Amino acid sequence: MTTISRDTRDRPTAGGRSTLTPPPHTRPRRRLSTRLRVAVAAAVTLVFVAPIYLMLVNAFKPQEKILANPLAPPWPPTLDNLTKALTRPDNLIPLGLRNSLIVAVISVALIVPLGSAFSFYISRKSGKTKAVILLVLSAGLMIPPQVILLPTIRILTWVGLDHSYPGLILANLGGGYLSFAVFVYVGFMRSVPDEIIQAARLDGAGGLRIWWQIVMPLVRPATATVVIFLTLWIWNDFLNPLFILGPLQGQTITTGLYLTIGQYSVDYGQLFGIMFLAGVLPVIGYLTVQKQFVAGLTSGSAK
Amino acid sequence: MEDRRTVRKRNSGERGLALLAALALGLYLVFLVLPLLLSLRSSFTNENPLKAQNDFIGLANYTEMAGDDQLRASLTFTLILAFGVTIAANALGVGFALLLNRTSLSYRVMRTVAFLPQVLSGVIVAFVWQTILTQNGLLNTALVNLRILDEPYPWLGSPHAALFSIGLVVTWVMSGFTTVVYLAALQSIPLELHDMASLDGVRGTQRFRKITWPMLAPGTTISVTISLITVLKLYDIITVLTGGGPANSTQSTALYIVKLAFTSDRVGYASAVAMLLLGISALVALTVTGALRRREVSL
């Protein structure tokens, strides 16, 4: 399987009709069927995104208009829901976003060098030990987090880091996220030519320098994939912050929503305002790095 | 000849790299392998944080599982959800991918949008769907206003409807993922294959069955495996949408483990159930992936 990043712009896509020398008389029919196809695709897509559409438009509508017609566009739009959500006395949104950002950024900033250094080190070894270590690591991708949650909290208690941000970050570093990073990096390290590393060694460069100055620039697509997906997953994580952080340490955006929103469930305006503010950052992030996102997903799944 | 300083510098670099690699492996051992072993050990005890002393009770937790109705219900629910969602999300993903596999701007916009459910957190997704599906929610309001229903339907309030509703929401989320995987698989099919098929007059459903579907096999393997694993450990969407209710009917095994450990304080028994879930996940993942891999070769 190749990656989607291969240029496919001018290619009549596979699965469709070939456009090799179409007989001229079929032109009008084709145009009609092309339009019909776009219409069908658009209709299906619209139904599919309806929940996100609801979240978007209703964040800018007052309660009575939401109930009267949830699908109507927000005209005239009101910012009441958003300002109310931002000025809550418990500071749910600003605090939640800040805490999530801290946890995600620090975790990813540490997993990337750990994961890539480990992958580089192990990819130059050979034999049974390497195979066994990689197998044990790949198991981390599959283990349900509920299975290790409680002992993880106990270990954090032993080192005095339970119910703390450093504890949550530490648990992120060693869990399945590291497995994912290693999984992606090892795949890419295989394509780094051995000659480059040998040449650098002859020039007197040691492992640390070769890794940082030569290998890391070569595996930049892997780093992009790891950074994008881990940021998203750690940002959206619910179980670990809920139990490792606990209710007293301030909330990440996901646990904050869960623990405080119950009482607002009939105030749709307020609810959609909060959801909009909580969801807008990952969506903006996705739209900016969309190309790498899809490329990473598909190259990762091809290996 | 290399001078001694170069060698020393290089050696310290080797040590630095080995140290970093060892740190990574150490963190993995302490925060994944060790918890797993502790959980295994705890599954043979009657551990309970409220008790001063915990004893080894052999296989008692495991024999208790055989007669645990809540556990059986949770396993049934989890497996139905996992396989149902996997089938639905992969069927939708293939359909969506075939529909959106064009390169003009409008299709690219639609593809971008199709992945959005994957970007939002499960908590947000579940809250938005809750406003739609709850008793006085947007769906019931609309259906009653349009006189399609006489009174609100309990989409989340009756056991069967709740299973269906959760399945719908999780399928919606997973479809974003499966669509992208199948789109990539479609684009890796060599164009010549389709041209040859056109020349031979192979079209429509026959072309899909004979060419497209077999060529999608590697995508199917990865998409099915990840769908299954994701649903088996799913926690956030169910917790927010129903909390396991009504009457524990949507309590997945993952939710049951957390309830046993944190609400009932039955840590030992929770660990035994966790081992069972781990075993089932491993079994399902390995057998299904193995079967799909063999299928890739035979197609």
Chai-1 contact restraints between the chains, C-beta under 6 A:
chainA,res_idxA,chainB,res_idxB,connection_type,confidence,min_distance_angstrom,max_distance_angstrom,comment,restraint_id
A,M1,B,S188,contact,1.0,0.0,6.0,A-B,restraint_1
A,M1,B,P218,contact,1.0,0.0,6.0,A-B,restraint_2
A,T2,B,S188,contact,1.0,0.0,6.0,A-B,restraint_3
A,I4,B,A184,contact,1.0,0.0,6.0,A-B,restraint_4
A,I4,B,Q187,contact,1.0,0.0,6.0,A-B,restraint_5
A,T8,B,Q187,contact,1.0,0.0,6.0,A-B,restraint_6
A,R9,B,T103,contact,1.0,0.0,6.0,A-B,restraint_7
A,T13,B,N101,contact,1.0,0.0,6.0,A-B,restraint_8
A,T13,B,R102,contact,1.0,0.0,6.0,A-B,restraint_9
A,T13,B,T103,contact,1.0,0.0,6.0,A-B,restraint_10
A,A14,B,L186,contact,1.0,0.0,6.0,A-B,restraint_11
A,A14,B,I189,contact,1.0,0.0,6.0,A-B,restraint_12
A,A14,B,L191,contact,1.0,0.0,6.0,A-B,restraint_13
A,A14,B,H194,contact,1.0,0.0,6.0,A-B,restraint_14
A,G15,B,L98,contact,1.0,0.0,6.0,A-B,restraint_15
A,G15,B,N101,contact,1.0,0.0,6.0,A-B,restraint_16
A,G15,B,L186,contact,1.0,0.0,6.0,A-B,restraint_17
A,G15,B,T212,contact,1.0,0.0,6.0,A-B,restraint_18
A,S18,B,H194,contact,1.0,0.0,6.0,A-B,restraint_19
A,S18,B,D195,contact,1.0,0.0,6.0,A-B,restraint_20
A,S18,B,S198,contact,1.0,0.0,6.0,A-B,restraint_21
A,V38,B,S106,contact,1.0,0.0,6.0,A-B,restraint_22
A,A41,B,L99,contact,1.0,0.0,6.0,A-B,restraint_23
A,A41,B,M110,contact,1.0,0.0,6.0,A-B,restraint_24
A,T45,B,M110,contact,1.0,0.0,6.0,A-B,restraint_25
A,T45,B,V113,contact,1.0,0.0,6.0,A-B,restraint_26
A,V49,B,V113,contact,1.0,0.0,6.0,A-B,restraint_27
A,P51,B,V128,contact,1.0,0.0,6.0,A-B,restraint_28
A,I52,B,L116,contact,1.0,0.0,6.0,A-B,restraint_29
A,M55,B,V128,contact,1.0,0.0,6.0,A-B,restraint_30
A,P70,B,L138,contact,1.0,0.0,6.0,A-B,restraint_31
A,L114,B,A24,contact,1.0,0.0,6.0,A-B,restraint_32
A,A117,B,L20,contact,1.0,0.0,6.0,A-B,restraint_33
A,A117,B,A21,contact,1.0,0.0,6.0,A-B,restraint_34
A,F118,B,A21,contact,1.0,0.0,6.0,A-B,restraint_35
A,F118,B,A24,contact,1.0,0.0,6.0,A-B,restraint_36
A,Y121,B,L17,contact,1.0,0.0,6.0,A-B,restraint_37
A,Y121,B,A21,contact,1.0,0.0,6.0,A-B,restraint_38
A,G140,B,L32,contact,1.0,0.0,6.0,A-B,restraint_39
A,M142,B,I229,contact,1.0,0.0,6.0,A-B,restraint_40
A,M142,B,A285,contact,1.0,0.0,6.0,A-B,restraint_41
A,P144,B,K233,contact,1.0,0.0,6.0,A-B,restraint_42
A,P144,B,L277,contact,1.0,0.0,6.0,A-B,restraint_43
A,P144,B,S281,contact,1.0,0.0,6.0,A-B,restraint_44
A,Q146,B,A254,contact,1.0,0.0,6.0,A-B,restraint_45
A,Q146,B,I257,contact,1.0,0.0,6.0,A-B,restraint_46
A,Q146,B,V258,contact,1.0,0.0,6.0,A-B,restraint_47
A,V147,B,S39,contact,1.0,0.0,6.0,A-B,restraint_48
A,V147,B,A274,contact,1.0,0.0,6.0,A-B,restraint_49
A,V147,B,L278,contact,1.0,0.0,6.0,A-B,restraint_50
A,I148,B,P35,contact,1.0,0.0,6.0,A-B,restraint_51
A,I148,B,L36,contact,1.0,0.0,6.0,A-B,restraint_52
A,L150,B,A261,contact,1.0,0.0,6.0,A-B,restraint_53
A,P151,B,P35,contact,1.0,0.0,6.0,A-B,restraint_54
A,P151,B,L38,contact,1.0,0.0,6.0,A-B,restraint_55
A,P151,B,S39,contact,1.0,0.0,6.0,A-B,restraint_56
A,T152,B,P35,contact,1.0,0.0,6.0,A-B,restraint_57
A,A171,B,F31,contact,1.0,0.0,6.0,A-B,restraint_58
A,L173,B,L27,contact,1.0,0.0,6.0,A-B,restraint_59
A,G174,B,L27,contact,1.0,0.0,6.0,A-B,restraint_60
A,G174,B,Y28,contact,1.0,0.0,6.0,A-B,restraint_61
A,G174,B,V30,contact,1.0,0.0,6.0,A-B,restraint_62
A,G174,B,F31,contact,1.0,0.0,6.0,A-B,restraint_63
A,G174,B,L32,contact,1.0,0.0,6.0,A-B,restraint_64
A,G175,B,F31,contact,1.0,0.0,6.0,A-B,restraint_65
A,G175,B,L32,contact,1.0,0.0,6.0,A-B,restraint_66
A,L178,B,Y28,contact,1.0,0.0,6.0,A-B,restraint_67
A,G204,B,T6,contact,1.0,0.0,6.0,A-B,restraint_68
A,G204,B,R10,contact,1.0,0.0,6.0,A-B,restraint_69
A,G206,B,K9,contact,1.0,0.0,6.0,A-B,restraint_70
A,G206,B,R10,contact,1.0,0.0,6.0,A-B,restraint_71
A,G206,B,G13,contact,1.0,0.0,6.0,A-B,restraint_72
A,G206,B,E14,contact,1.0,0.0,6.0,A-B,restraint_73
A,G207,B,G13,contact,1.0,0.0,6.0,A-B,restraint_74
A,G207,B,E14,contact,1.0,0.0,6.0,A-B,restraint_75
A,G207,B,L17,contact,1.0,0.0,6.0,A-B,restraint_76
A,L208,B,G13,contact,1.0,0.0,6.0,A-B,restraint_77
A,L208,B,G16,contact,1.0,0.0,6.0,A-B,restraint_78
A,L208,B,L17,contact,1.0,0.0,6.0,A-B,restraint_79
A,R209,B,G13,contact,1.0,0.0,6.0,A-B,restraint_80
A,W211,B,L17,contact,1.0,0.0,6.0,A-B,restraint_81
A,N236,B,S121,contact,1.0,0.0,6.0,A-B,restraint_82
A,F238,B,V123,contact,1.0,0.0,6.0,A-B,restraint_83
A,F238,B,D236,contact,1.0,0.0,6.0,A-B,restraint_84
A,L239,B,Y235,contact,1.0,0.0,6.0,A-B,restraint_85
A,T254,B,S121,contact,1.0,0.0,6.0,A-B,restraint_86
A,T254,B,V123,contact,1.0,0.0,6.0,A-B,restraint_87
A,L257,B,V123,contact,1.0,0.0,6.0,A-B,restraint_88
A,Y258,B,V123,contact,1.0,0.0,6.0,A-B,restraint_89
A,Y268,B,T131,contact,1.0,0.0,6.0,A-B,restraint_90
A,M275,B,I124,contact,1.0,0.0,6.0,A-B,restraint_91
A,M275,B,F127,contact,1.0,0.0,6.0,A-B,restraint_92
A,M275,B,V128,contact,1.0,0.0,6.0,A-B,restraint_93
A,A278,B,I124,contact,1.0,0.0,6.0,A-B,restraint_94
A,G279,B,L120,contact,1.0,0.0,6.0,A-B,restraint_95
A,G279,B,I124,contact,1.0,0.0,6.0,A-B,restraint_96
A,P282,B,V119,contact,1.0,0.0,6.0,A-B,restraint_97
A,V283,B,V119,contact,1.0,0.0,6.0,A-B,restraint_98
A,Y286,B,V119,contact,1.0,0.0,6.0,A-B,restraint_99
A,V294,B,V180,contact,1.0,0.0,6.0,A-B,restraint_100
A,L297,B,V180,contact,1.0,0.0,6.0,A-B,restraint_101
A,T298,B,A184,contact,1.0,0.0,6.0,A-B,restraint_102
A,S301,B,V181,contact,1.0,0.0,6.0,A-B,restraint_103
A,S301,B,I222,contact,1.0,0.0,6.0,A-B,restraint_104
